[in-house]
Amino acid sequence: MLDTVDFNMPQPDKQQYKDAHDELMDKLVVLQQRAVAEGAGLVVLFEGWNGAGKGSRISDLMYNLDARATSVYVSPDINSQEVKDFVGHNKGVSGFFPMMQEYWKALGERGHITFYDRGWYTKAMQLMMAKSEAELLLPQGGTRHYLESISDFERQLTRDGYVVVKFFVHVSKKAQKKRLDRLYDDKATRWRVPDKKLASVKDYESAYKLYDRLLEGSNYDFAPWVLVNGEDKRSANLLIARTLVDALENALARKQEAANKAAEQTEALKTKTKAAMDAQSAGVQSEENGVNQKDAEAIAIAQHSFAPAQSRFEIVANHPTVDTMKHNLVLPQSEYKKELKHLQSKLFKLENLMFQARIPLILMYEGWDAAGKGGNIKRVAQALDARAYTIFPSPAPTKPELAHPHLWRYWTRLPKAGHVGMYDRSWYGRVLVERVEEITPPDAWAAGYDEINEFEHDLVDWGAILLKFWVDVSPEEQLARFEARAADPAKQWKITPDDWRNREKYPQYKSAIDDMFRLTSTSYAPWTVLESDDKRYARVKALRIIVGALEERLN
């Protein structure tokens, strides 16, 4: 792709440039204010050679734009020696955090413009150049892995109301050397050109090949590359401004299209629900709560119709279903105490070894209300050093979280390599509560299954041990626990009107859970059921699985 940039094109004269530039900037300022008002997000990535002028191009834009709705993130260079020396490499861990996490954390809200001065492509190229030829041949170390993570990120942004614009500022080797030398010769700017940047000119040819490979492999329909002649500042500024004007107009148009589509899908869901109700026999009142269970089943059928037929990821053949759950598994109290103490002691020792090996452990708990998720997490935490773990609850999202893509709140809440992250409910809220309660339009939660699979794929590729627990309990045992909580003043805070109301929606939740198992029980992150009608059994089973997973990785 890089060979298509023509360094010999005539540049516009000074007056032509000024008139065209001023007109484009006026449009850009107006469009930015509309984007803020309507919540249309723009992500602008500047990649290119050292000394190509990426920072100057961004500065020119920032001078004109509203800084309150604009942010700039500068991606730091990696330290090649630190990458090679990272102790976790011996256990399959690529770094303290997944490669894409820093870019998720820097992402501005919808309605804002986020500029990235260098980003995920530079980071991928630097990581590849830091690795040996043998490592690049491995699936988790080569170009393909990086491009998969990158395409997932960019695709998810565009699905969620952002427009992604990618500029590559290209200069020749001769021009790069001249600019870097000029910066180095000036005492005021010498700090910007460390020795490794000067030395990078020697690697121009090999870096050119890697850049070209990355550009060709990532020129996506939803996020194409715009190649910029960095040797002609006037033409570069005009091309960039014109592209951003078009991008914001596109973002605003897409925002309206998404709103129209959401309204259409709401009506389609109502139509399908009515059709399913009409197909059912006369409604039967539930003795428990007076809810028409036939209507609930009809709603479940209508919601299920929007779920994907299959995942693009490999799904295990023996994935769980609600109807195959076992409710008669019991562990005697005497055996429970002995096993609990034994497994917690092993986990404590393994966690110390895990920390030294820099292996991240992610434990994710979903399940029915009152199934025992919190008690299970407590028994795991009891065995760990308090400095080594974090428990992440998933309450209703905050205003900033709602202004970002769904997975942003989880990308920004990951344990550091060597630490444990425990999630009391999780990213699966998108395909459970948001689906059942009709909080999210069907196309958004339907896309959520593979977005979750992509997220978990990145976590596993990073080197995390990811264990996904479904804590199960029968409806009868759940009711008994609800009633016991309601009768105990010390536990009444655990039971809410929403818990009772969720029982009325059992058919919808059952359908959503079965679709979740069917579409997210991937080969690399399968579900494990913790049969929790007897909480003791579930606690010991979870500890046994965690200990086994750590022993397998450490050995």
C-alpha positions as CSV (number, residue, x, y, z in Angstrom):
1,M,0.0,0.0,0.0
2,L,2.8,2.5,0.9
3,D,4.0,2.5,-2.7
4,T,0.8,4.3,-3.8
5,V,1.8,7.5,-2.0
6,D,3.2,10.0,-4.6
7,F,5.8,12.3,-3.1
8,N,6.0,14.3,-6.3
9,M,2.5,15.8,-6.4
10,P,2.5,19.6,-6.6
11,Q,1.4,21.3,-3.4
12,P,-1.3,24.0,-3.2
13,D,-0.1,27.6,-3.1
14,K,-0.3,29.5,0.2
15,Q,-3.6,31.4,-0.5
16,Q,-5.4,28.3,-2.0
17,Y,-4.3,26.4,1.1
18,K,-5.5,29.0,3.5
19,D,-9.0,29.4,1.9
20,A,-9.6,25.7,1.7
21,H,-8.2,25.0,5.2
22,D,-10.3,27.8,6.9
23,E,-13.5,26.5,5.2
24,L,-12.9,22.9,6.3
25,M,-12.1,24.0,9.8
26,D,-15.3,26.0,10.1
27,K,-17.3,22.9,9.0
28,L,-15.4,20.7,11.4
29,V,-16.1,22.9,14.4
30,V,-19.8,23.0,13.6
31,L,-19.9,19.2,13.1
32,Q,-18.1,18.6,16.4
33,Q,-20.8,20.5,18.3
34,R,-23.5,18.4,16.6
35,A,-21.6,15.3,17.4
36,V,-21.4,16.3,21.1
37,A,-25.2,17.0,21.2
38,E,-26.1,13.8,19.4
39,G,-23.6,11.4,20.9
40,A,-21.7,10.5,17.7
41,G,-18.2,9.3,18.6
42,L,-15.1,9.7,16.4
43,V,-11.8,7.8,16.9
44,V,-8.8,9.2,14.9
45,L,-5.6,7.2,14.8
46,F,-2.4,8.7,13.5
47,E,0.3,6.1,12.6
48,G,3.4,6.7,10.6
49,W,7.2,7.1,10.7
50,N,9.2,8.7,13.5
51,G,9.6,12.4,12.4
52,A,6.8,12.2,9.9
53,G,4.8,15.1,11.6
54,K,2.0,13.2,13.3
55,G,2.1,15.5,16.3
56,S,2.1,18.6,14.2
57,R,-1.0,17.4,12.3
58,I,-2.8,16.7,15.6
59,S,-1.8,20.1,17.0
60,D,-3.2,21.9,14.0
61,L,-6.5,20.2,14.5
62,M,-6.6,20.8,18.3
63,Y,-6.0,24.5,17.8
64,N,-9.4,24.8,16.2
65,L,-11.5,22.1,18.0
66,D,-13.4,22.4,21.3
67,A,-10.9,20.9,23.8
68,R,-13.7,19.9,26.2
69,A,-14.9,17.2,23.8
70,T,-11.4,16.2,22.5
71,S,-8.6,14.1,24.0
72,V,-5.2,13.0,22.8
73,Y,-3.5,9.8,23.9
74,V,0.1,9.3,23.1
75,S,1.1,5.6,23.0
76,P,4.5,5.1,24.7
77,D,7.2,3.1,23.0
78,I,7.8,-0.3,24.3
79,N,11.1,-1.3,25.9
80,S,12.3,-4.3,23.8
81,Q,14.5,-5.6,26.5
82,E,11.7,-5.5,29.1
83,V,9.5,-7.4,26.6
84,K,12.1,-10.1,26.2
85,D,12.8,-10.2,30.0
86,F,9.2,-10.4,31.1
87,V,9.1,-13.4,33.5
88,G,5.6,-14.4,32.5
89,H,6.7,-15.3,28.9
90,N,7.8,-18.7,30.3
91,K,4.2,-19.4,31.2
92,G,2.6,-18.0,28.1
93,V,1.8,-14.5,29.4
94,S,2.6,-11.6,27.0
95,G,2.7,-8.7,29.4
96,F,1.2,-7.1,32.5
97,F,-2.0,-6.3,30.6
98,P,-3.4,-7.3,27.2
99,M,-2.1,-5.3,24.3
100,M,-5.3,-3.5,23.6
101,Q,-6.2,-2.5,27.1
102,E,-4.5,0.9,27.1
103,Y,-6.4,1.9,24.0
104,W,-9.7,0.9,25.5
105,K,-8.9,2.9,28.7
106,A,-8.0,6.0,26.6
107,L,-11.3,5.8,24.6
108,G,-13.4,8.9,24.9
109,E,-17.2,8.9,25.3
110,R,-19.6,8.9,22.3
111,G,-19.8,12.5,21.2
112,H,-16.1,13.1,21.8
113,I,-13.2,12.9,19.4
114,T,-10.3,10.7,20.6
115,F,-7.0,11.2,18.9
116,Y,-4.4,8.5,19.2
117,D,-0.8,9.7,18.4
118,R,0.5,6.3,17.3
119,G,-1.5,3.4,18.6
120,W,-2.2,-0.3,18.3
121,Y,-0.4,-0.7,15.0
122,T,2.8,0.8,16.2
123,K,2.5,-1.3,19.4
124,A,1.9,-4.5,17.3
125,M,4.9,-3.7,15.1
126,Q,7.2,-2.9,18.0
127,L,6.2,-6.2,19.7
128,M,6.8,-8.1,16.6
129,M,10.2,-6.6,16.1
130,A,11.1,-7.4,19.8
131,K,10.2,-11.0,19.3
132,S,12.4,-13.7,17.8
133,E,11.6,-15.2,14.4
134,A,10.6,-18.4,16.2
135,E,8.1,-16.6,18.4
136,L,6.5,-14.9,15.4
137,L,5.7,-18.3,13.9
138,L,3.5,-19.1,17.0
139,P,-0.3,-18.3,16.7
140,Q,-0.3,-16.1,19.7
141,G,2.9,-14.2,18.7
142,G,2.5,-13.4,15.0
143,T,0.9,-10.8,12.8
144,R,-2.4,-12.7,12.6
145,H,-3.0,-12.6,16.3
146,Y,-2.4,-8.8,16.5
147,L,-4.6,-8.2,13.5
148,E,-7.4,-10.2,15.0
149,S,-7.3,-8.2,18.3
150,I,-7.2,-4.9,16.3
151,S,-10.0,-5.8,14.0
152,D,-12.2,-6.8,16.9
153,F,-11.5,-3.5,18.6
154,E,-12.3,-1.4,15.5
155,R,-15.3,-3.4,14.5
156,Q,-16.8,-3.1,18.0
157,L,-16.3,0.6,18.0
158,T,-18.1,1.1,14.7
159,R,-21.0,-1.1,15.8
160,D,-21.3,1.0,18.9
161,G,-21.8,4.4,17.2
162,Y,-18.2,5.5,16.6
163,V,-16.5,6.2,13.3
164,V,-12.9,5.1,13.1
165,V,-10.5,7.1,10.9
166,K,-6.9,5.8,10.4
167,F,-4.2,8.0,9.0
168,F,-0.8,6.7,8.1
169,V,1.7,9.6,7.6
170,H,4.3,8.4,5.2
171,V,7.7,9.8,4.4
172,S,10.8,8.5,2.5
173,K,13.8,7.3,4.4
174,K,15.7,10.3,3.2
175,A,13.1,12.7,4.5
176,Q,12.9,10.9,7.8
177,K,16.6,11.1,8.4
178,K,16.7,14.8,7.5
179,R,13.9,15.6,10.0
180,L,15.3,13.6,12.8
181,D,18.7,15.1,12.3
182,R,17.2,18.6,12.4
183,L,15.3,17.9,15.6
184,Y,18.4,16.4,17.2
185,D,20.6,19.4,16.2
186,D,18.3,21.8,18.0
187,K,18.9,21.8,21.8
188,A,15.2,22.7,22.4
189,T,13.9,19.6,20.6
190,R,16.8,17.1,21.1
191,W,14.8,15.4,23.9
192,R,12.3,14.3,21.3
193,V,14.9,12.2,19.5
194,P,16.5,9.7,21.7
195,D,19.3,7.6,20.3
196,K,16.9,4.7,19.4
197,K,14.9,7.0,17.2
198,L,18.0,8.1,15.3
199,A,19.0,4.4,15.0
200,S,15.5,3.5,13.7
201,V,16.4,5.0,10.3
202,K,18.7,2.0,9.8
203,D,15.7,-0.3,10.2
204,Y,13.6,1.7,7.7
205,E,13.5,-1.1,5.1
206,S,12.5,-3.9,7.5
207,A,10.0,-1.7,9.3
208,Y,8.6,-0.7,5.8
209,K,7.8,-4.4,5.1
210,L,6.1,-4.8,8.5
211,Y,4.1,-1.6,8.1
212,D,3.0,-2.6,4.6
213,R,1.9,-6.0,5.8
214,L,-0.1,-4.5,8.7
215,L,-1.7,-1.9,6.5
216,E,-2.8,-4.4,3.8
217,G,-4.1,-6.8,6.4
218,S,-6.1,-4.1,8.3
219,N,-7.6,-2.1,5.5
220,Y,-11.1,-3.0,6.7
221,D,-14.4,-1.9,5.1
222,F,-15.5,-0.5,8.4
223,A,-12.1,1.2,9.1
224,P,-10.1,1.8,6.0
225,W,-6.6,3.5,5.9
226,V,-6.0,7.0,4.6
227,L,-2.4,7.3,3.4
228,V,-1.0,10.8,3.9
229,N,2.0,12.3,2.2
230,G,3.9,13.6,5.2
231,E,6.4,15.5,3.1
232,D,3.8,18.1,2.0
233,K,2.3,19.7,5.1
234,R,-0.3,21.7,3.2
235,S,-1.7,18.8,1.3
236,A,-1.6,16.6,4.4
237,N,-3.6,19.1,6.5
238,L,-6.2,19.5,3.8
239,L,-6.6,15.7,3.3
240,I,-6.9,15.2,7.0
241,A,-9.4,17.9,7.6
242,R,-11.5,16.8,4.6
243,T,-11.5,13.2,5.8
244,L,-12.6,14.2,9.3
245,V,-15.5,16.4,7.9
246,D,-16.7,13.4,5.9
247,A,-16.3,11.1,8.9
248,L,-18.3,13.3,11.3
249,E,-21.1,13.7,8.7
250,N,-21.1,9.9,8.3
251,A,-21.1,9.4,12.1
252,L,-24.1,11.7,12.5
253,A,-26.0,10.0,9.7
254,R,-25.2,6.6,11.2
255,K,-26.4,7.7,14.6
256,Q,-29.8,8.5,13.2
257,E,-29.9,5.2,11.2
258,A,-29.2,3.3,14.4
259,A,-32.0,5.1,16.3
260,N,-34.4,4.3,13.5
261,K,-33.3,0.6,13.5
262,A,-33.7,0.4,17.2
263,A,-37.2,1.7,17.0
264,E,-38.0,-0.8,14.2
265,Q,-36.6,-3.7,16.2
266,T,-38.7,-2.7,19.2
267,E,-41.8,-2.8,17.0
268,A,-40.6,-6.1,15.5
269,L,-40.2,-7.6,19.0
270,K,-43.7,-6.5,19.9
271,T,-45.1,-8.0,16.7
272,K,-43.3,-11.3,17.3
273,T,-44.4,-11.4,20.9
274,K,-48.0,-10.9,20.0
275,A,-47.8,-13.6,17.3
276,A,-46.2,-16.0,19.9
277,M,-49.0,-15.2,22.4
278,D,-51.7,-15.8,19.8
279,A,-50.1,-19.1,19.0
280,Q,-50.2,-20.2,22.6
281,S,-53.3,-21.6,24.2
282,A,-55.2,-19.6,26.8
283,G,-53.0,-18.2,29.5
284,V,-52.7,-20.0,32.8
285,Q,-52.2,-18.0,36.0
286,S,-49.2,-19.0,38.1
287,E,-50.2,-19.9,41.6
288,E,-47.0,-18.3,42.9
289,N,-47.4,-14.7,41.7
290,G,-50.4,-14.4,39.4
291,V,-48.3,-13.8,36.3
292,N,-49.6,-15.2,33.0
293,Q,-46.9,-17.8,32.4
294,K,-48.0,-18.4,28.8
295,D,-47.4,-14.7,28.1
296,A,-43.9,-15.0,29.6
297,E,-43.1,-18.1,27.4
298,A,-44.3,-16.1,24.4
299,I,-42.0,-13.2,25.2
300,A,-39.1,-15.7,25.6
301,I,-39.9,-17.2,22.1
302,A,-39.9,-13.7,20.6
303,Q,-36.6,-12.7,22.2
304,H,-35.0,-16.0,21.2
305,S,-35.8,-15.3,17.6
306,F,-33.3,-12.4,17.5
307,A,-30.4,-14.5,18.8
308,P,-27.8,-15.7,16.3
309,A,-28.2,-19.1,14.8
310,Q,-24.5,-19.9,15.6
311,S,-21.2,-18.3,16.7
312,R,-18.2,-17.8,14.4
313,F,-16.1,-19.3,17.2
314,E,-15.8,-23.0,17.9
315,I,-18.3,-24.1,20.5
316,V,-17.8,-27.2,22.6
317,A,-20.2,-30.0,21.9
318,N,-21.3,-30.7,25.4
319,H,-22.1,-27.2,26.6
320,P,-24.6,-26.9,29.5
321,T,-28.3,-26.3,29.2
322,V,-30.7,-25.3,32.0
323,D,-32.7,-28.6,31.7
324,T,-29.6,-30.8,32.2
325,M,-28.6,-29.2,35.5
326,K,-28.3,-31.5,38.4
327,H,-30.0,-30.5,41.7
328,N,-29.3,-33.5,43.9
329,L,-25.5,-33.2,44.5
330,V,-24.6,-33.0,48.1
331,L,-21.4,-32.8,50.2
332,P,-21.7,-33.8,53.9
333,Q,-20.7,-31.2,56.4
334,S,-17.8,-33.2,57.8
335,E,-16.3,-33.8,54.4
336,Y,-16.9,-30.2,53.4
337,K,-14.8,-28.8,56.3
338,K,-11.9,-31.1,55.5
339,E,-12.0,-30.5,51.8
340,L,-12.4,-26.7,52.2
341,K,-9.4,-26.4,54.4
342,H,-7.2,-28.7,52.2
343,L,-8.1,-26.8,49.0
344,Q,-7.8,-23.4,50.4
345,S,-4.3,-24.3,51.7
346,K,-3.3,-25.5,48.3
347,L,-4.7,-22.4,46.6
348,F,-2.7,-20.1,49.0
349,K,0.6,-21.8,47.9
350,L,-0.4,-21.9,44.3
351,E,-1.4,-18.2,44.3
352,N,2.1,-17.3,45.5
353,L,3.7,-19.3,42.7
354,M,1.2,-17.8,40.2
355,F,2.3,-14.3,41.3
356,Q,6.0,-15.1,40.8
357,A,5.2,-16.5,37.3
358,R,3.1,-13.5,36.5
359,I,0.0,-15.5,35.5
360,P,-3.3,-13.5,35.6
361,L,-6.3,-15.5,37.0
362,I,-9.8,-14.3,36.1
363,L,-12.8,-15.9,37.8
364,M,-16.2,-15.0,36.5
365,Y,-19.4,-15.8,38.3
366,E,-22.9,-15.7,36.8
367,G,-26.0,-17.5,38.1
368,W,-29.5,-17.3,39.5
369,D,-30.4,-14.9,42.3
370,A,-29.6,-16.4,45.7
371,A,-27.6,-19.2,44.0
372,G,-24.6,-18.5,46.3
373,K,-22.2,-16.5,44.1
374,G,-21.1,-14.2,46.9
375,G,-20.5,-17.1,49.3
376,N,-18.5,-18.9,46.7
377,I,-16.3,-15.9,46.0
378,K,-15.7,-15.4,49.7
379,R,-14.3,-18.9,50.1
380,V,-11.9,-18.3,47.3
381,A,-10.9,-14.9,48.6
382,Q,-10.4,-16.4,52.1
383,A,-7.4,-18.4,50.7
384,L,-5.7,-15.5,49.0
385,D,-3.4,-12.7,50.0
386,A,-5.7,-9.6,50.2
387,R,-3.1,-7.7,48.2
388,A,-3.3,-10.2,45.3
389,Y,-7.0,-10.1,44.3
390,T,-9.8,-7.7,43.4
391,I,-13.5,-8.4,43.5
392,F,-15.3,-6.6,40.7
393,P,-19.1,-6.3,41.1
394,S,-21.3,-5.4,38.2
395,P,-24.0,-2.9,39.4
396,A,-26.1,-0.8,37.1
397,P,-23.7,1.1,34.7
398,T,-22.8,4.7,35.5
399,K,-23.4,7.6,33.2
400,P,-19.7,7.5,31.8
401,E,-20.0,3.7,31.3
402,L,-23.2,4.1,29.4
403,A,-21.5,6.7,27.2
404,H,-18.9,4.0,26.2
405,P,-19.1,0.6,24.5
406,H,-20.5,-2.1,26.8
407,L,-17.1,-3.9,27.2
408,W,-15.3,-0.7,28.2
409,R,-16.1,-1.0,31.9
410,Y,-14.5,-4.5,31.8
411,W,-11.5,-3.7,29.7
412,T,-10.7,-1.0,32.3
413,R,-11.2,-3.5,35.2
414,L,-8.7,-6.2,34.6
415,P,-6.2,-7.8,37.1
416,K,-2.6,-7.1,36.5
417,A,-0.5,-10.2,35.5
418,G,0.2,-12.2,38.6
419,H,-3.1,-11.1,40.3
420,V,-6.6,-12.4,40.6
421,G,-9.7,-10.7,39.3
422,M,-13.1,-12.1,40.6
423,Y,-16.3,-10.9,38.9
424,D,-19.6,-11.0,40.8
425,R,-21.7,-10.9,37.7
426,S,-20.0,-9.7,34.5
427,W,-20.0,-8.8,30.9
428,Y,-22.8,-11.4,30.3
429,G,-25.3,-8.8,31.6
430,R,-25.6,-7.7,28.0
431,V,-27.1,-11.1,26.9
432,L,-29.0,-11.8,30.1
433,V,-30.6,-8.9,32.0
434,E,-30.3,-6.4,29.1
435,R,-32.0,-8.9,26.8
436,V,-34.8,-10.0,29.2
437,E,-35.6,-6.5,30.5
438,E,-35.4,-5.1,26.9
439,I,-32.9,-2.5,28.1
440,T,-30.8,-2.9,24.9
441,P,-32.1,-3.2,21.3
442,P,-32.0,-6.8,19.9
443,D,-29.3,-6.1,17.3
444,A,-27.0,-4.8,20.1
445,W,-27.4,-7.8,22.5
446,A,-27.3,-10.2,19.5
447,A,-23.9,-8.8,18.5
448,G,-22.9,-9.1,22.2
449,Y,-22.3,-12.9,22.0
450,D,-19.4,-12.7,19.6
451,E,-18.1,-9.5,21.1
452,I,-17.9,-11.3,24.4
453,N,-16.1,-14.2,22.7
454,E,-13.7,-11.8,21.2
455,F,-13.0,-10.2,24.6
456,E,-12.4,-13.6,26.2
457,H,-10.2,-14.6,23.3
458,D,-8.0,-11.6,23.9
459,L,-7.8,-12.5,27.6
460,V,-6.8,-16.1,27.0
461,D,-4.3,-15.0,24.3
462,W,-2.8,-12.5,26.8
463,G,-2.1,-15.6,29.0
464,A,-4.9,-15.3,31.5
465,I,-6.5,-18.4,33.1
466,L,-10.1,-17.6,32.5
467,L,-12.7,-19.7,34.5
468,K,-16.4,-19.0,33.8
469,F,-18.7,-20.3,36.5
470,W,-22.5,-20.6,36.3
471,V,-23.8,-21.0,39.8
472,D,-27.1,-23.0,39.5
473,V,-30.0,-23.5,41.9
474,S,-33.4,-25.0,41.3
475,P,-36.5,-22.7,41.3
476,E,-37.7,-24.5,44.4
477,E,-34.5,-24.1,46.4
478,Q,-34.3,-20.5,45.2
479,L,-37.8,-19.8,46.6
480,A,-36.9,-21.3,49.9
481,R,-33.8,-19.1,50.1
482,F,-35.9,-16.0,49.2
483,E,-38.4,-16.7,52.0
484,A,-35.6,-17.4,54.5
485,R,-34.0,-14.0,53.7
486,A,-37.2,-12.2,53.9
487,A,-37.8,-13.6,57.4
488,D,-34.3,-12.8,58.7
489,P,-33.8,-9.1,59.6
490,A,-30.0,-9.7,59.2
491,K,-30.4,-10.9,55.6
492,Q,-33.4,-8.8,54.4
493,W,-31.0,-6.5,52.6
494,K,-30.2,-9.4,50.3
495,I,-33.7,-9.7,48.9
496,T,-35.2,-6.9,46.7
497,P,-38.5,-6.5,44.7
498,D,-36.4,-7.1,41.6
499,D,-35.5,-10.6,42.8
500,W,-39.2,-11.6,43.2
501,R,-40.0,-10.0,39.8
502,N,-37.2,-12.0,38.1
503,R,-38.9,-15.2,39.2
504,E,-41.9,-14.1,37.2
505,K,-39.6,-13.9,34.1
506,Y,-38.2,-17.4,34.5
507,P,-39.1,-18.5,30.9
508,Q,-37.3,-15.4,29.5
509,Y,-34.2,-16.0,31.6
510,K,-34.1,-19.7,30.9
511,S,-34.2,-18.9,27.2
512,A,-31.5,-16.3,27.5
513,I,-29.3,-18.6,29.6
514,D,-29.6,-21.4,27.1
515,D,-28.7,-19.1,24.2
516,M,-25.7,-17.8,26.3
517,F,-24.4,-21.4,26.8
518,R,-25.0,-22.2,23.1
519,L,-23.2,-19.2,21.8
520,T,-20.4,-18.5,24.3
521,S,-19.2,-22.0,25.4
522,T,-16.1,-21.6,23.3
523,S,-13.3,-24.2,23.2
524,Y,-10.9,-21.7,24.9
525,A,-13.4,-20.4,27.5
526,P,-16.1,-23.0,28.2
527,W,-18.7,-22.7,31.0
528,T,-18.4,-24.7,34.2
529,V,-21.6,-25.3,36.2
530,L,-21.5,-25.1,40.0
531,E,-24.4,-27.1,41.2
532,S,-25.4,-25.0,44.2
533,D,-28.6,-26.5,45.7
534,D,-26.0,-27.5,48.3
535,K,-23.7,-24.5,48.6
536,R,-21.0,-26.6,50.2
537,Y,-20.8,-28.8,47.2
538,A,-20.5,-25.8,44.8
539,R,-17.8,-24.1,46.9
540,V,-15.6,-27.2,47.0
541,K,-16.1,-27.9,43.3
542,A,-15.1,-24.3,42.4
543,L,-11.9,-24.5,44.6
544,R,-11.0,-27.9,43.1
545,I,-11.3,-26.5,39.5
546,I,-9.3,-23.4,40.3
547,V,-6.5,-25.4,42.0
548,G,-6.5,-27.8,39.0
549,A,-6.2,-25.0,36.5
550,L,-3.3,-23.4,38.4
551,E,-1.5,-26.7,38.8
552,E,-1.8,-27.4,35.1
553,R,-0.4,-24.0,34.0
554,L,2.4,-23.9,36.6
555,N,3.5,-27.4,35.7
